[in-house]
Amino acid sequence: MADDTPKMTKATVTNVAEGPRVLNAVPIVTLQPGQSTDGDVDISQAELDVAKKTGWFEFGKPKPAA
């Protein structure tokens, strides 16, 4: 039997879009403009790839507050 469990990865994410955005992580995260996750979140590699293509998020360390 095949293992259909998605491969999970960890990422720190910042919303760089003008409006609130939902990140399909585990658990689901809603980020306001400029808001970052509190450290790494669990996200499937497929969802991470899609999130990167939107242009709504930056990945890596959170940006310092302005």
Contacts in CASP RR format, 6 or more apart in sequence:
PFRMAT RR
TARGET T0000
AUTHOR 0000-0000-0000
METHOD contacts of the structure
MODEL  1
MADDTPKMTKATVTNVAEGPRVLNAVPIVTLQPGQSTDGDVDISQAELDV
AKKTGWFEFGKPKPAA
6 44 0 8 1.000
6 45 0 8 1.000
6 46 0 8 1.000
7 44 0 8 1.000
7 45 0 8 1.000
8 26 0 8 1.000
8 42 0 8 1.000
8 43 0 8 1.000
8 44 0 8 1.000
8 45 0 8 1.000
9 42 0 8 1.000
9 43 0 8 1.000
9 44 0 8 1.000
9 45 0 8 1.000
9 48 0 8 1.000
10 40 0 8 1.000
10 41 0 8 1.000
10 42 0 8 1.000
10 43 0 8 1.000
11 25 0 8 1.000
11 37 0 8 1.000
11 40 0 8 1.000
11 41 0 8 1.000
11 43 0 8 1.000
11 48 0 8 1.000
11 59 0 8 1.000
11 60 0 8 1.000
12 36 0 8 1.000
12 37 0 8 1.000
12 39 0 8 1.000
12 40 0 8 1.000
12 41 0 8 1.000
12 59 0 8 1.000
12 60 0 8 1.000
12 61 0 8 1.000
12 62 0 8 1.000
13 23 0 8 1.000
13 25 0 8 1.000
13 29 0 8 1.000
13 31 0 8 1.000
13 36 0 8 1.000
13 37 0 8 1.000
13 41 0 8 1.000
13 51 0 8 1.000
13 57 0 8 1.000
13 58 0 8 1.000
13 59 0 8 1.000
13 60 0 8 1.000
14 31 0 8 1.000
14 34 0 8 1.000
14 35 0 8 1.000
14 36 0 8 1.000
14 37 0 8 1.000
14 57 0 8 1.000
14 58 0 8 1.000
14 59 0 8 1.000
14 60 0 8 1.000
14 62 0 8 1.000
14 63 0 8 1.000
15 21 0 8 1.000
15 31 0 8 1.000
15 32 0 8 1.000
15 33 0 8 1.000
15 34 0 8 1.000
15 35 0 8 1.000
15 36 0 8 1.000
15 56 0 8 1.000
15 57 0 8 1.000
16 33 0 8 1.000
16 34 0 8 1.000
16 55 0 8 1.000
16 56 0 8 1.000
16 57 0 8 1.000
16 58 0 8 1.000
17 33 0 8 1.000
17 55 0 8 1.000
17 56 0 8 1.000
17 57 0 8 1.000
18 33 0 8 1.000
19 32 0 8 1.000
19 33 0 8 1.000
20 30 0 8 1.000
20 31 0 8 1.000
20 32 0 8 1.000
20 33 0 8 1.000
21 30 0 8 1.000
21 31 0 8 1.000
21 54 0 8 1.000
21 56 0 8 1.000
21 57 0 8 1.000
22 28 0 8 1.000
22 29 0 8 1.000
22 30 0 8 1.000
22 31 0 8 1.000
23 29 0 8 1.000
23 30 0 8 1.000
23 31 0 8 1.000
23 37 0 8 1.000
23 41 0 8 1.000
23 43 0 8 1.000
23 47 0 8 1.000
23 51 0 8 1.000
23 57 0 8 1.000
24 43 0 8 1.000
24 47 0 8 1.000
24 50 0 8 1.000
24 51 0 8 1.000
25 37 0 8 1.000
25 41 0 8 1.000
25 42 0 8 1.000
25 43 0 8 1.000
25 47 0 8 1.000
26 41 0 8 1.000
26 42 0 8 1.000
26 43 0 8 1.000
29 37 0 8 1.000
29 41 0 8 1.000
31 37 0 8 1.000
31 57 0 8 1.000
34 63 0 8 1.000
36 62 0 8 1.000
36 63 0 8 1.000
37 62 0 8 1.000
39 62 0 8 1.000
43 51 0 8 1.000
48 59 0 8 1.000
51 57 0 8 1.000
52 59 0 8 1.000
END
